[in-house]
Amino acid sequence: MNDLDPRKAKWLKRKQLGRTQYLIRFGLIPWGAGLTVLFSIIEFLNTQQLSLVWVPIRIVLFFFVGFFVANASWMSMENRYEPSSRRP
């Protein structure tokens, strides 16, 4: 990859956040909160009511999804732009 590659520059900027902040900003919040809100809206539009029992279940489930998506993204970018740093 070229040092002037904008994707690499974007990755290096995001990497400076650290893994924990990256997982929170690009996984837990957008996926966890976003999907919880989306599915709650879909439920409300379909049933004209919101079952409060499902909201915490959605939060937990979608936060796990967000964690795994962001973690996979982190590892993918790390392997793509810094392949030697992950190998023993």
C-alpha positions, -999 to +999 in steps of 0.1 A: +000+000+000+010+035-007+018+058+022-005+084+006-034+060+006-064+079+022-078+047+037-045+040+055-044+076+068-080+072+080-070+039+097-040+054+114-061+083+127-086+059+141-059+037+156-047+066+177-080+064+196-070+030+209-088-002+206-113+004+235-124+038+222-126+024+186-149-004+198-171+021+216-173+047+189-175+024+158-192-006+173-212-003+205-228+031+199-237+029+162-246-008+161-259-012+196-279+020+200-287+024+163-301-011+158-320-009+191-337+023+180-343+010+145-359-023+157-380-004+183-393+019+156-401-010+133-419-027+162-439+004+170-448+009+133-460-027+130-479-030+163-486+006+173-471-001+207-436-006+222-430-036+244-406-024+271-396-060+278-378-062+244-358-029+247-331-041+272-329-074+253-323-055+221-297-033+238-277-063+251-280-083+219-271-054+196-242-042+218-227-077+214-232-075+177-215-040+176-186-053+197-179-082+173-184-061+141-160-034+154-135-059+167-135-077+133-130-044+116-101-034+139-084-067+133-090-065+095-075-030+093-046-040+115-038-070+093-043-050+061-021-020+070+003-034+096+006-071+087+039-077+106+027-063+139+003-091+145+027-120+138+051-135+164 
